[in-house]
Amino acid sequence: MPKDLKLNLPSADDLFSTQKERDEAVREKVQDIPLCDIDNFPEHPFEVRIDDELQKIVDSVKSVGVQTPAIVRVNNDGRFELVSGHRRKIACELAGLDSIKVKH
């Protein structure tokens, strides 16, 4: 058999899982993550101001929770790095919450 012959065969995972399971494995997941497990993105270009607008977010979080999940990525050490949602994270902290809804 030639060395450069590439067969398009399914993997063992593909053979022993359903399409639904494979789709779910690559889908973004929303879950609650403890705030203490989330590190701020070190290159975040904007400063989060503690002002009246942030207080409105705090009041909203207190009454209805976080409606739009923050976005995080998992670091090599297993902790999470906040990519988007710095104001929501601070609002949760000011509202006295221990966790925030995130996508990853």
Secondary structure by P-SEA (a helix, b strand, c coil): ccccccccccccccccccaaaaaaaacbbbbbbbcccccccccccbbbbbcaaaaaaaaaaacccccbbbbbbbccccbbbbcccaaaaaaaaaaccccccccc
